Amino acid sequence: MDRLSYDSWGPADLSAPSRRELPTVPASVGLVLEDAESGWVGAVTRIEKSGGMHLMTLEDRRGRSRSFQLGYGFLVDGRPVQVGPPAPQRTAAPPARTASGSVRVEGMRAQVAKASRIWVEGKHDAELVEKVWGDDLRVEGIVVEPLHGVDDLAAAIADFGPGPERRLGILVDHLVEGSKESRIAAEAMRSPGAAGNVLIVGHPYVDVWQAIKPSTLGIPAWPAVPRGTDWKTGILAAFGWPRSTPEDFGLAWQKLLGTVRTYADLEPSLLGRVEEVIDFLTA
């Protein structure tokens, strides 16, 4: 066959494209090329960079291989092209995640609040749940409300009036066997409408503060508080933080809450219970 040489294109050959006008084809494995000078035809089997140059290997139909430098002097389906470096590999970005680890639903507006609710013992519990699970709860239309204690839990449930479309998930501090909280929870589950429509779960900690992993705070363990000492007061004393006014306790909590970024900063014993409540309300 006649071999095409770019050197034969002279100024008088006005119909021939200039090098600048040649389309660029990125080198890729499997691309079939013809070397215009030698007539070698083969598929690209390998591309590498050596000595500052991009080289590719063309394998012909007999299994023979030759290496060529990328650039001008090639034909694709009989048409002159410039062979360029391989197109950059695009790595798909991992899906965005919420603080709870769920796949973030982009562009979705918060749902209208449903009648069902999550109840937690206090303001700090509510703020922690909101920080980690807030995005998920807005998608589901579930609101978190603080109870400010569970001593009157049975009465609160009766006032709420739970039912199939009006369910309650309740997260209780220090819900361990034999505790005052366990007795309160058992009594509350005997409230009218509670069966099948109310779920009470809890974590083993005296206060939700302790559900933050010590490693998140940069300490080996939460300080031991002597029996008879208010737990939060004892913790602030151990940390050397002010503890004489309600504002001191509020500022201390904000410092602790500020260390929490994602679910990984919390103890599994809290994570599992909150997820259980969300599943119960959204089933």
C-alpha positions, -999 to +999 in steps of 0.1 A: +000+000+000+011+036-005+025+051+026+014+085+036+042+108+047+034+142+064+067+155+050+052+153+015+026+179+024+039+211+009+027+247+009+009+241-024-013+213-009-039+237+005-065+210+010-043+190+035-049+199+071-021+216+091-008+198+122-026+223+143-059+213+127-055+176+133-079+161+157-063+147+189-072+112+199-062+102+235-042+070+236-061+042+251-058+004+252-076-012+223-074+019+200-064+007+165-038+030+148-017+030+116+018+045+117+018+066+085+055+063+079+060+026+083+025+013+076+024-006+108-012-013+120-020-025+154-040-020+186-027-002+216-018-027+243+003-006+266+010+031+273+039+043+295+060+074+302+097+070+298+124+096+298+098+124+297+081+109+266+049+090+263+053+057+245+027+032+233+029-004+221+010-014+190+003-051+185-006-063+150-030-091+141-001-116+141+008-108+177+039-088+168+045-056+188+063-023+182+067+008+203+059+043+191+061+078+205+028+096+209+022+125+186+017+131+149+020+106+121-009+082+128-041+073+111-074+062+125-097+047+099-075+063+072-077+098+087-047+116+101-048+123+138-025+134+166-023+108+194-023+125+228-017+113+263-043+091+279-074+109+292-071+114+330-089+087+349-119+101+367-124+086+400-160+088+411-162+108+443-176+088+472-211+097+481-214+125+506-223+113+541-241+129+570-226+130+605-245+098+612-228+080+583-259+079+561-257+089+524-266+125+522-297+133+502-287+164+482-312+191+474-340+175+494-360+199+515-369+190+551-401+171+554-431+184+572-429+172+608-447+140+614-468+134+645-443+108+658-415+121+681-382+112+696-381+121+733-348+125+751-341+134+788-328+169+784-315+197+763-280+183+760-293+149+748-314+167+722-285+188+710-262+157+706-289+138+687-295+168+665-258+173+657-252+137+646-286+127+632-302+160+624-299+157+586-315+122+587-343+133+609-352+163+587-354+139+557-377+117+577-398+145+593-390+134+628-387+160+656-365+155+688-380+170+720-364+171+755-383+158+784-363+174+812-364+142+832-384+110+831-400+109+866-434+115+851-429+095+819-461+075+822-482+107+825-463+123+796-470+093+773-507+093+783-509+130+774-492+124+741-518+097+731-496+073+711-511+054+682-501+037+649-497+071+632-484+088+663-455+069+677-429+076+703-392+067+706-378+075+740-341+076+749-334+073+786-301+079+805-287+052+827-313+026+816-297-005+833-313-034+851-324-026+886-321+012+882-348+037+890-349+045+853-357+009+844-386+008+868-400+040+854-397+027+818-415-005+827-443+014+843-445+038+813-449+009+789-482+001+806-497+034+795-527+033+772-517+029+736-480+023+744-479-013+733-465-014+697-465+024+694-439+033+721-403+022+722-381+030+752-344+024+749-314+037+768-277+039+773-258+028+804-243+063+812-253+085+841-254+114+817-253+117+779-220+136+782-203+102+789-215+089+755-187+109+739-157+087+735-128+097+758-105+095+727-126+122+711-118+145+740-081+135+740-083+117+774-077+081+783-110+077+802-138+098+818-128+108+853-142+087+882-166+108+903-168+100+940-201+085+952-224+112+965-209+139+943-231+153+914-216+137+883-213+168+862-199+188+890-173+161+896-164+160+860-158+197+858-138+196+889-116+169+874-111+189+843-104+221+863-133+239+846-156+265+863-186+249+879-203+274+901-232+286+878-256+271+853-237+291+827-205+273+836-222+239+829-237+252+796-203+264+784-187+231+794-212+212+774-206+233+744-169+226+746-176+189+748-202+190+720-178+209+698-155+179+698-182+157+682-180+157+644-195+124+633-210+092+648-175+078+651-169+102+680-197+085+701-199+052+720-216+024+701-240+019+731-256+052+722-253+049+684-272+016+683-300+029+705-306+061+685-306+041+652-331+016+668-354+045+677-352+060+642-359+027+626-389+022+648-404+055+639-398+053+602-407+016+596 
